[in-house]
Amino acid sequence: MTEQDVVAAQGNLWASIKNYVPSTGEPWTPSEGLREAFFACPRHQFCHAFSLADRSASYDADDWASRADWLPQVYRNSTLVYLDDGGKPLPSTTSEPAFILYLVGLLDVRAGQRVLQIGSGGGWLVSMLGRLVGAGGHATGMEPTPLLAKRSQADLEKLGIENVAIVCDDAPRGVVRGAPFDRIIATATAPSLPFHLRDQLADGGVLVAPVQVPGGGDEVLVLRRQGGSLISSKCIQGWVVLPRGEDAAQPAPADLAGSALWKKIGRRECAHHPWSAVPPGVSFAYATLGFRAFLNRLGARLEVVVLPSELRRPGGATLGFGLTSDVEGSAVLCYDRQIVGFGSDVEINRFLRWRSIWFDLGCPMSEHFALRAVPASAGQATLRPDEWLGERTEAYQLIWSVKPPRPEGLPRLIQEARRAA
């Protein structure tokens, strides 16, 4: 393998990164500093045993000197699955390079800062963070998989990168060595806002945190610490790798076919509606992500269910999302680009009213909302007329609003939607 082989492979991947279009549709141009960090930290130097995301091929490349033919697999805009020494998948994957470097751009890393990456995997991204902060700064990677933590630390030392350290641990609950950090980025999604990371963040610091949306998909929140609160500057849709460890618990899809409700109502449909037009090439899950995120902001928790066999079509979905009520003997399910009500019409009427309000608001997507996350210890928050209270836990309360220009009648519509919730 020659240096020209590596530079050519890097150039192919960088072209994908430069041409990446965020879900918001806003133009994005990688900074010169990010470009320099990318080319200074070759991705293959942090890849040992790995497979393609579809598991169609596996590679064991501890010795890259004779493996120039494998470079195209590493330097393409797709995820890779890490393997252990026996070739079995580890509970960790890489992120899609273009998307994750776009998030690094939103992180706005500057020279001399202290940066924390949660879920550092093979160490490629945290090595670039170290390059961005320069000799006067420091980057820390937290990686819960011991083998990956060991490999990445060894790779950093081999490459002579001295301002980056790897800590083998899950997402921090106590104070991390080196805190407070000026920037924190989580590269695996969390089931809810990781508000505890505020304690690791300096006042005025920036946190980039992916959060799951009920029903599938994620939102990435860009938050700045202001005193005890976290204030959003951007919220975007995306699909982020799942974590492992104590924050990785994923609720299993409900077994609707085995439930008492399904045995009661069976396949007795009460209503059937097509979903609005979905653009060609766009999955139903992605097309509904904005609506599901909207319901989540109202406190309406959608369920993911395994579709009973009698509802499945050849080549169709095996999972759906919706609402169920044992008390009302009612269910509404969304799958295969349709909305179907079962039993009584209580749940489907409520669901359709929510969708109508969402339409009246102009079908707002993730980027149309703003968030204030304030500590629960602050007591009842004072809300502006255009704000409403979302999720509330023992640690925090979420306050949502719609970014300008705000649709006419916004307070009335939000109040009506919350009454339905």
FILO-277443 format. One line per 2 residues: number of its first residue (from 1); their letters; for each residue x, y, z of N, C-alpha, C. Coordinates in steps of 0.2 Angstrom, whole numbers. Example, Ala and Ser with C-alpha at 12.3 -4.5 7.8 and 13.67 -1.06 7.14 Angstrom:
1 = AS = 66:-28:39:62:-22:39:66:-16:39 | 64:-11:35:68:-5:36:64:0:39
END
This chain:
1 = MT = 4:-6:0:0:0:0:4:6:0 | 3:11:-4:7:17:-5:3:23:-2
3 = EQ = 6:28:0:3:34:2:-2:37:-3 | -1:36:-9:-5:38:-14:-12:34:-14
5 = DV = -11:28:-13:-17:24:-12:-22:26:-6 | -19:28:-1:-23:30:5:-26:37:3
7 = VA = -22:42:0:-25:48:-1:-30:48:-6 | -30:44:-11:-35:43:-16:-41:40:-13
9 = AQ = -41:35:-8:-46:33:-5:-50:38:0 | -45:42:3:-48:47:7:-52:52:3
11 = GN = -49:54:-3:-52:59:-7:-59:57:-9 | -60:50:-10:-67:48:-12:-72:49:-7
13 = LW = -70:47:-1:-74:48:5:-76:55:6 | -70:59:6:-71:67:7:-76:70:2
15 = AS = -76:67:-4:-81:70:-9:-88:69:-6 | -89:63:-3:-96:61:-1:-98:66:5
17 = IK = -93:67:9:-94:72:15:-95:79:13 | -92:81:8:-93:88:5:-100:89:2
19 = NY = -102:84:-1:-109:84:-4:-114:82:0 | -113:81:7:-118:78:11:-124:84:12
21 = VP = -130:82:11:-136:87:12:-139:85:19 | -139:89:24:-143:87:30:-150:87:29
23 = ST = -154:84:34:-161:83:33:-165:89:33 | -162:95:35:-165:101:35:-165:104:29
25 = GE = -160:102:24:-160:105:17:-155:111:17 | -153:113:23:-148:118:23:-141:117:20
27 = PW = -138:121:17:-131:120:14:-126:119:20 | -122:115:19:-117:114:24:-110:113:20
29 = TP = -105:117:23:-98:117:20:-93:115:26 | -90:109:25:-85:107:30:-80:113:31
31 = SE = -77:114:37:-72:119:38:-65:116:35 | -61:121:34:-54:119:32:-51:115:38
33 = GL = -52:117:44:-49:113:50:-52:106:50 | -58:105:48:-61:98:48:-58:94:43
35 = RE = -57:97:37:-54:94:31:-46:92:33 | -43:96:36:-36:94:38:-36:89:43
37 = AF = -40:89:48:-41:84:53:-43:77:50 | -47:77:45:-49:71:41:-43:68:38
39 = FA = -39:72:34:-34:69:30:-28:67:35 | -27:70:41:-22:69:45:-23:62:49
41 = CP = -29:60:50:-31:54:54:-34:49:49 | -30:45:46:-33:40:41:-38:35:45
43 = RH = -43:34:42:-48:29:45:-46:22:46 | -42:20:41:-40:13:41:-36:11:47
45 = QF = -32:16:49:-28:15:55:-31:14:61 | -38:15:61:-42:13:67:-47:7:66
47 = CH = -46:4:60:-50:-2:59:-45:-8:59 | -47:-13:63:-44:-19:63:-48:-25:60
49 = AF = -52:-29:65:-56:-33:62:-63:-30:62 | -66:-30:56:-73:-27:55:-77:-30:49
51 = SL = -83:-29:49:-87:-31:43:-91:-26:40 | -94:-26:34:-98:-22:32:-105:-22:35
53 = AD = -109:-16:35:-115:-16:39:-120:-21:37 | -120:-24:31:-125:-29:29:-122:-36:31
55 = RS = -116:-36:34:-112:-42:36:-111:-47:29 | -110:-43:23:-109:-47:17:-102:-49:17
57 = AS = -97:-46:20:-90:-47:20:-87:-45:26 | -82:-49:28:-78:-47:34:-71:-47:33
59 = YD = -67:-43:37:-60:-41:36:-56:-41:42 | -50:-44:42:-46:-44:47:-39:-41:45
61 = AD = -39:-34:46:-33:-30:43:-29:-27:48 | -26:-31:53:-21:-29:57:-15:-26:54
63 = DW = -13:-30:48:-8:-28:44:-10:-25:37 | -10:-18:37:-13:-15:31:-8:-14:25
65 = AS = -2:-16:27:3:-14:22:2:-18:15 | -1:-24:15:-3:-28:9:-10:-28:8
67 = RA = -14:-23:11:-21:-23:10:-24:-17:6 | -21:-14:1:-23:-9:-2:-30:-10:-5
69 = DW = -31:-16:-7:-38:-18:-10:-44:-17:-6 | -42:-17:1:-48:-16:6:-49:-9:7
71 = LP = -45:-4:5:-46:3:7:-53:5:5 | -56:3:-1:-62:6:-4:-68:4:1
73 = QV = -67:-2:5:-72:-4:10:-72:1:16 | -66:3:18:-66:7:24:-68:15:22
75 = YR = -65:17:16:-67:24:14:-73:25:10 | -78:23:12:-85:24:9:-89:26:14
77 = NS = -95:30:12:-99:33:17:-104:28:20 | -102:24:24:-106:19:27:-104:16:33
79 = TL = -108:13:37:-106:11:44:-102:4:43 | -98:3:48:-94:-3:49:-96:-6:55
81 = VY = -95:-13:56:-97:-17:62:-90:-19:64 | -88:-18:71:-82:-20:74:-83:-27:76
83 = LD = -77:-31:75:-77:-38:76:-72:-40:82 | -73:-45:86:-68:-47:91:-63:-51:87
85 = DG = -58:-53:91:-52:-57:89:-55:-64:86 | -60:-66:87:-63:-72:84:-68:-71:78
87 = GK = -68:-65:76:-73:-63:71:-80:-62:72 | -82:-62:79:-89:-61:80:-90:-54:81
89 = PL = -96:-51:80:-98:-44:80:-98:-42:87 | -94:-36:88:-94:-33:95:-101:-28:95
91 = PS = -103:-26:101:-109:-22:102:-107:-15:100 | -104:-14:95:-102:-7:93:-101:-6:85
93 = TT = -103:-1:82:-102:0:75:-100:7:75 | -97:9:69:-95:15:67:-102:19:65
95 = SE = -101:26:64:-107:30:62:-105:31:55 | -111:33:51:-110:35:44:-105:41:44
97 = PA = -99:41:40:-94:47:41:-97:54:39 | -101:54:34:-103:61:32:-108:64:37
99 = FI = -113:60:40:-117:62:45:-114:64:51 | -109:60:54:-106:61:60:-101:67:60
101 = LY = -98:68:54:-94:74:53:-98:81:52 | -104:80:50:-109:86:50:-110:87:57
103 = LV = -111:82:61:-113:84:68:-106:87:72 | -101:85:70:-94:88:73:-94:95:71
105 = GL = -97:97:65:-97:104:62:-102:108:67 | -107:105:69:-112:108:73:-109:109:80
107 = LD = -105:104:82:-101:105:89:-97:111:89 | -94:113:84:-91:120:84:-85:119:88
109 = VR = -80:114:87:-74:113:91:-69:119:89 | -66:121:94:-61:126:93:-54:124:97
111 = AG = -49:127:94:-42:126:97:-42:128:105 | -39:123:108:-38:124:115:-43:121:120
113 = QR = -48:119:117:-54:116:121:-53:109:123 | -57:108:128:-57:101:131:-64:98:128
115 = VL = -63:92:125:-69:89:122:-70:82:124 | -76:80:125:-78:73:127:-82:70:121
117 = QI = -80:64:119:-84:60:115:-87:53:118 | -93:52:118:-96:47:122:-98:41:117
119 = GS = -95:36:117:-95:30:112:-90:31:107 | -84:31:109:-78:33:104:-76:27:99
121 = GG = -79:21:101:-78:15:96:-71:14:95 | -69:14:88:-62:12:86:-57:18:87
123 = GW = -60:24:89:-55:30:90:-54:35:84 | -57:33:78:-56:38:73:-58:45:74
125 = LV = -65:45:76:-67:52:77:-64:56:83 | -63:53:88:-59:56:94:-52:58:92
127 = SM = -49:55:87:-42:57:85:-43:63:81 | -48:64:77:-50:70:73:-51:76:78
129 = LG = -55:74:84:-57:80:89:-50:82:92 | -46:77:93:-39:79:96:-35:84:91
131 = RL = -36:83:85:-33:87:80:-36:94:80 | -42:94:80:-46:100:80:-44:105:86
133 = VG = -43:102:92:-42:106:98:-35:108:98 | -30:104:95:-23:106:94:-19:104:101
135 = AG = -13:106:101:-9:104:106:-11:107:113 | -14:113:112:-16:116:119:-23:114:121
137 = GH = -26:109:118:-32:106:120:-32:99:121 | -37:96:123:-37:89:125:-44:85:123
139 = AT = -44:79:120:-50:76:119:-50:69:123 | -56:67:125:-57:61:129:-62:57:125
141 = GM = -61:51:124:-66:46:122:-68:41:127 | -74:40:128:-77:35:132:-80:30:128
143 = EP = -77:24:129:-80:18:125:-81:12:130 | -87:9:130:-89:4:135:-86:-3:133
145 = TP = -84:-4:127:-82:-11:125:-74:-11:126 | -72:-15:131:-65:-16:133:-60:-17:127
147 = LL = -62:-21:123:-57:-23:117:-56:-17:113 | -62:-13:111:-61:-7:107:-57:-2:111
149 = AK = -59:-1:117:-55:4:121:-47:3:121 | -46:-4:121:-39:-6:121:-36:-5:115
151 = RS = -39:-7:109:-37:-6:103:-35:2:101 | -41:6:102:-40:13:100:-35:16:104
153 = QA = -34:15:111:-28:18:114:-22:16:111 | -21:10:109:-15:7:106:-13:11:100
155 = DL = -19:12:96:-18:15:89:-16:22:90 | -19:26:95:-17:33:96:-10:33:98
157 = EK = -7:29:102:0:29:104:4:27:99 | 2:23:94:6:21:89:7:27:84
159 = LG = 2:31:83:2:36:79:5:43:82 | 6:42:88:10:48:92:5:53:93
161 = IE = -2:52:94:-7:57:96:-7:57:104 | -4:62:106:-3:63:114:-9:67:117
163 = NV = -13:70:114:-18:74:117:-25:71:117 | -25:64:116:-31:61:116:-31:55:121
165 = AI = -36:54:125:-36:48:130:-42:44:129 | -42:38:130:-48:33:130:-49:31:137
167 = VC = -56:31:139:-58:29:145:-63:23:144 | -62:17:147:-66:12:146:-72:12:151
169 = DD = -78:15:149:-83:16:153:-90:17:149 | -95:17:153:-102:19:149:-103:26:150
171 = AP = -109:29:148:-110:36:148:-109:38:155 | -106:44:157:-104:46:163:-110:48:168
173 = RG = -110:45:174:-115:48:179:-112:52:184 | -106:50:185:-102:55:190:-98:60:186
175 = VV = -93:63:189:-89:68:186:-83:64:183 | -82:66:176:-77:62:172:-71:66:173
177 = RG = -65:63:173:-59:66:174:-58:71:168 | -56:77:169:-55:82:164:-61:86:163
179 = AP = -67:85:167:-73:89:167:-71:96:171 | -74:101:169:-80:102:164:-77:102:157
181 = FD = -80:100:152:-78:100:145:-82:106:142 | -78:108:137:-81:114:133:-86:111:127
183 = RI = -85:105:125:-89:102:120:-90:94:122 | -96:92:121:-97:85:122:-101:82:116
185 = IA = -100:77:113:-104:74:108:-105:66:109 | -111:64:109:-113:57:110:-114:54:103
187 = TA = -111:49:101:-111:46:95:-116:40:95 | -119:39:100:-124:33:100:-131:36:103
189 = TA = -136:34:101:-143:37:103:-145:35:110 | -148:39:114:-151:38:120:-158:38:120
191 = PS = -162:34:125:-169:33:125:-172:40:127 | -169:44:130:-172:51:132:-166:56:133
193 = LP = -167:62:134:-162:67:135:-157:65:140 | -151:65:138:-146:63:144:-144:70:148
195 = FH = -149:72:152:-148:78:155:-142:78:160 | -140:72:162:-135:71:167:-128:74:164
197 = LR = -128:74:157:-121:76:154:-120:84:155 | -126:87:157:-125:94:159:-119:95:164
199 = DQ = -119:90:169:-114:91:175:-107:90:172 | -106:88:166:-99:87:163:-97:93:159
201 = LA = -102:97:158:-102:103:153:-100:109:156 | -96:113:154:-94:120:156:-100:125:154
203 = DG = -101:130:158:-106:135:157:-104:138:150 | -109:138:145:-108:140:139:-106:135:134
205 = GV = -104:129:137:-102:124:132:-108:121:128 | -106:117:123:-111:114:118:-111:106:119
207 = LV = -117:104:119:-118:96:119:-122:94:113 | -120:89:109:-123:86:104:-125:79:106
209 = AP = -132:78:106:-135:72:109:-140:69:105 | -139:63:102:-145:60:98:-150:57:103
211 = VQ = -156:58:102:-161:55:106:-166:51:102 | -169:45:104:-173:41:101:-180:44:100
213 = VP = -183:43:95:-190:45:94:-195:39:94 | -200:39:98:-204:33:99:-207:31:92
215 = GG = -206:24:90:-208:22:84:-203:21:79 | -196:23:80:-191:22:76:-188:29:74
217 = GD = -181:29:73:-177:35:71:-175:39:77 | -172:44:76:-169:49:81:-169:56:79
219 = EV = -168:60:84:-167:67:83:-160:69:87 | -157:73:84:-150:76:86:-151:83:89
221 = LV = -150:84:95:-151:90:99:-144:93:99 | -144:100:97:-138:104:99:-140:108:104
223 = LR = -137:108:110:-139:111:116:-133:115:119 | -134:121:121:-129:125:125:-131:126:132
225 = RQ = -126:125:137:-128:126:144:-128:133:146 | -133:135:149:-134:142:152:-136:141:159
227 = GG = -131:141:163:-133:140:170:-134:133:172 | -140:132:175:-142:125:176:-146:122:170
229 = SL = -147:126:165:-152:123:160:-148:122:153 | -151:118:149:-149:117:142:-153:120:137
231 = IS = -151:124:133:-155:127:128:-153:125:121 | -158:123:117:-157:121:110:-155:126:105
233 = SK = -150:125:101:-149:129:95:-151:126:88 | -152:120:88:-154:116:83:-156:109:85
235 = CI = -161:106:81:-164:100:82:-165:97:75 | -162:91:73:-162:88:67:-164:81:67
237 = QG = -167:78:62:-169:71:61:-163:67:59 | -162:61:61:-157:57:59:-158:50:61
239 = WV = -153:45:59:-153:39:62:-146:37:64 | -146:36:71:-139:35:74:-139:28:77
241 = VL = -133:26:78:-132:19:80:-134:18:88 | -136:12:89:-138:11:96:-133:10:101
243 = PR = -133:12:107:-128:11:112:-128:4:115 | -124:3:120:-124:-2:124:-122:0:131
245 = GE = -123:-5:136:-122:-3:143:-128:-1:147 | -128:3:152:-134:4:156:-139:9:153
247 = DA = -137:13:148:-141:17:144:-144:14:138 | -142:8:137:-144:5:130:-151:1:130
249 = AQ = -154:1:136:-160:-3:136:-165:-1:131 | -167:-5:127:-172:-4:122:-179:-8:124
251 = PA = -184:-4:124:-191:-8:125:-192:-12:119 | -194:-18:121:-195:-23:116:-202:-21:113
253 = PA = -203:-22:106:-210:-21:103:-215:-25:106 | -221:-22:107:-226:-26:111:-229:-32:106
255 = DL = -230:-37:110:-233:-43:106:-241:-42:106 | -243:-39:101:-250:-37:101:-254:-43:100
257 = AG = -252:-48:96:-256:-54:95:-257:-58:101 | -253:-58:106:-254:-62:112:-257:-58:117
259 = SA = -259:-52:116:-262:-48:121:-270:-49:122 | -272:-48:128:-279:-48:129:-283:-44:125
261 = LW = -281:-38:124:-284:-33:119:-286:-36:112 | -280:-39:109:-281:-41:103:-286:-47:102
263 = KK = -286:-51:108:-290:-57:108:-298:-54:109 | -298:-49:112:-305:-46:113:-308:-43:106
265 = IG = -303:-39:103:-306:-35:97:-304:-39:90 | -299:-43:90:-297:-47:84:-295:-42:79
267 = RR = -297:-44:73:-296:-40:67:-302:-36:65 | -306:-34:70:-312:-30:68:-310:-23:67
269 = EC = -309:-21:61:-308:-14:59:-314:-10:60 | -312:-3:62:-317:2:63:-316:7:58
271 = AH = -310:8:56:-308:13:51:-302:12:47 | -301:15:41:-295:13:37:-293:19:33
273 = HP = -287:22:34:-286:28:30:-279:27:28 | -277:30:21:-270:30:19:-267:35:22
275 = WS = -260:34:23:-256:40:25:-255:45:19 | -254:51:21:-253:56:16:-247:54:11
277 = AV = -246:56:5:-241:54:0:-234:54:3 | -231:49:2:-224:48:4:-219:48:-2
279 = PP = -214:53:-2:-210:53:-8:-207:47:-10 | -206:46:-16:-202:39:-19:-195:39:-15
281 = GV = -194:33:-13:-187:32:-10:-187:33:-3 | -192:36:0:-192:38:7:-196:33:11
283 = SF = -193:30:16:-196:25:20:-202:28:24 | -207:24:25:-213:26:29:-210:28:36
285 = AY = -205:25:39:-203:27:46:-200:34:45 | -196:35:40:-193:42:40:-199:47:38
287 = AT = -203:46:34:-209:50:32:-213:52:38 | -214:48:43:-218:49:49:-214:52:55
289 = LG = -207:52:54:-203:54:60:-205:61:63 | -206:66:59:-208:72:61:-215:72:65
291 = FR = -220:68:63:-226:68:66:-225:64:73 | -221:59:73:-220:55:79:-216:59:84
293 = AF = -211:63:82:-208:68:86:-212:73:89 | -217:76:85:-222:80:88:-226:77:93
295 = LN = -229:71:92:-233:68:98:-229:67:104 | -222:65:103:-218:64:109:-217:71:113
297 = RL = -217:77:109:-217:83:113:-223:85:117 | -228:82:115:-235:83:118:-236:78:124
299 = GA = -231:73:125:-232:68:130:-236:62:128 | -238:61:121:-241:55:119:-236:50:117
301 = RL = -236:45:121:-231:40:120:-233:34:115 | -231:34:109:-233:29:105:-229:22:106
303 = EV = -233:17:105:-230:10:106:-228:7:99 | -222:3:99:-220:-1:94:-223:-8:95
305 = VV = -226:-10:90:-229:-17:91:-227:-22:85 | -227:-28:87:-226:-33:82:-233:-35:79
307 = LP = -233:-34:72:-239:-35:69:-242:-42:69 | -248:-43:71:-251:-50:71:-250:-53:64
309 = SE = -249:-59:63:-248:-62:56:-253:-60:51 | -259:-60:54:-265:-59:49:-265:-52:46
311 = LR = -261:-47:49:-260:-40:46:-254:-40:41 | -250:-44:41:-244:-44:37:-245:-46:29
313 = RP = -241:-42:25:-242:-43:18:-235:-46:16 | -235:-50:10:-228:-52:8:-224:-46:6
315 = GG = -218:-45:9:-213:-40:8:-215:-34:12 | -220:-34:16:-222:-28:20:-219:-28:27
317 = AT = -222:-23:31:-219:-22:37:-221:-28:42 | -216:-29:47:-217:-34:52:-219:-30:59
319 = LG = -217:-23:59:-218:-19:65:-223:-13:63 | -226:-11:68:-230:-5:67:-230:0:73
321 = FG = -232:6:73:-233:10:78:-240:12:79 | -242:14:85:-248:17:86:-250:17:94
323 = LT = -257:17:95:-259:17:102:-264:12:103 | -264:10:110:-269:4:112:-272:6:118
325 = SD = -278:4:119:-282:5:126:-286:-1:128 | -284:-4:133:-288:-10:135:-295:-7:138
327 = VE = -295:-1:141:-301:1:144:-306:3:139 | -304:6:133:-308:8:128:-309:2:123
329 = GS = -305:-3:124:-306:-9:119:-304:-6:112 | -299:-2:111:-297:1:105:-290:1:103
331 = AV = -288:1:97:-281:2:95:-281:5:88 | -276:9:87:-274:12:80:-267:10:79
333 = LC = -266:7:73:-259:5:70:-258:9:64 | -251:11:63:-249:13:57:-243:8:54
335 = YD = -244:6:48:-240:2:45:-241:1:38 | -236:0:34:-237:-1:26:-241:6:24
337 = RQ = -239:11:26:-242:18:23:-249:18:24 | -252:16:30:-259:16:31:-260:17:39
339 = IV = -266:20:40:-268:20:47:-275:16:48 | -274:11:53:-280:7:53:-282:7:61
341 = GF = -289:8:62:-292:7:68:-295:1:70 | -294:-2:76:-297:-8:78:-302:-8:84
343 = GS = -307:-12:84:-311:-11:90:-315:-5:90 | -316:-1:96:-319:5:96:-315:10:92
345 = DV = -318:16:90:-315:21:86:-311:27:91 | -311:25:97:-308:30:102:-301:32:100
347 = EI = -297:27:99:-290:29:98:-288:32:91 | -292:29:86:-290:32:79:-293:39:78
349 = NR = -299:40:82:-301:47:81:-296:52:85 | -293:50:90:-288:54:94:-282:55:89
351 = FL = -280:49:86:-274:50:82:-275:54:76 | -281:53:73:-282:58:67:-283:65:69
353 = RW = -285:66:75:-286:73:77:-279:76:78 | -274:72:81:-267:75:81:-264:76:75
355 = RS = -266:71:70:-263:72:63:-266:79:60 | -272:80:61:-275:86:58:-272:92:61
357 = IW = -271:92:68:-267:98:71:-260:99:68 | -257:93:67:-250:94:64:-250:97:58
359 = FD = -255:95:54:-256:98:47:-257:105:48 | -262:107:52:-264:114:53:-258:118:55
361 = LG = -253:115:59:-247:119:61:-242:119:55 | -243:116:49:-239:116:44:-234:110:43
363 = CP = -236:105:47:-232:99:47:-225:100:49 | -224:103:55:-217:104:58:-213:98:59
365 = MS = -207:99:57:-202:93:58:-198:95:64 | -193:91:65:-188:92:71:-185:99:71
367 = EH = -183:101:65:-179:108:65:-184:114:67 | -190:113:67:-195:118:68:-196:120:75
369 = FA = -193:115:80:-195:116:87:-189:118:91 | -190:122:96:-185:124:101:-186:121:108
371 = LR = -181:120:111:-181:116:118:-177:120:123 | -180:120:129:-177:122:135:-178:116:140
373 = AV = -172:114:142:-172:108:147:-170:111:154 | -174:112:159:-172:115:165:-172:110:171
375 = PA = -168:111:176:-168:106:181:-175:106:185 | -177:100:187:-184:99:191:-183:103:197
377 = SA = -177:103:200:-177:106:207:-178:114:206 | -179:117:200:-180:124:200:-188:125:201
379 = GQ = -192:120:202:-199:121:203:-203:121:196 | -209:124:197:-213:124:191:-211:130:187
381 = AT = -209:128:181:-206:133:176:-211:138:174 | -209:144:173:-214:149:170:-214:149:162
383 = LR = -219:148:159:-220:147:152:-222:153:148 | -219:154:143:-222:160:138:-228:157:135
385 = PD = -232:162:132:-238:160:129:-237:155:123 | -231:155:120:-230:150:114:-226:144:116
387 = EW = -226:143:123:-222:137:126:-227:132:129 | -225:126:129:-229:121:133:-224:116:136
389 = LG = -226:113:142:-222:108:146:-223:101:143 | -217:98:141:-216:92:139:-215:87:144
391 = ER = -210:82:143:-208:77:148:-206:80:154 | -207:77:160:-205:79:166:-203:73:170
393 = TE = -196:73:173:-194:68:177:-191:71:183 | -188:66:187:-186:69:194:-180:73:193
395 = AY = -176:73:187:-170:77:186:-172:83:182 | -177:83:177:-177:89:172:-185:89:170
397 = QL = -186:95:167:-192:96:164:-191:99:157 | -194:97:152:-193:99:145:-199:104:143
399 = IW = -196:110:140:-201:115:138:-200:117:131 | -205:116:127:-205:116:120:-208:122:117
401 = SV = -206:124:111:-209:130:108:-208:128:100 | -212:132:96:-211:132:89:-207:138:87
403 = KP = -202:137:83:-198:142:80:-202:147:76 | -200:153:76:-203:158:71:-202:156:64
405 = PR = -206:157:59:-213:161:60:-218:156:62 | -221:158:67:-226:153:71:-233:154:67
407 = PE = -236:148:66:-243:148:63:-248:151:67 | -253:154:64:-258:157:67:-262:152:72
409 = GL = -264:155:78:-268:150:82:-264:145:86 | -257:146:86:-253:141:89:-255:139:96
411 = PR = -256:144:101:-257:142:108:-264:137:108 | -269:139:104:-275:136:104:-274:128:101
413 = LI = -270:128:96:-269:121:93:-265:117:98 | -260:119:101:-256:116:106:-260:114:112
415 = QE = -264:118:114:-268:116:120:-273:111:118 | -276:111:112:-281:106:110:-277:99:109
417 = AR = -271:99:106:-267:93:106:-265:90:112 | -264:94:117:-262:92:124:-268:89:127
419 = RA = -274:92:126:-280:89:129:-281:82:127 | -280:81:120:-281:75:117:-276:70:120
421 = A = -270:72:122:-265:68:124:-266:66:131
END
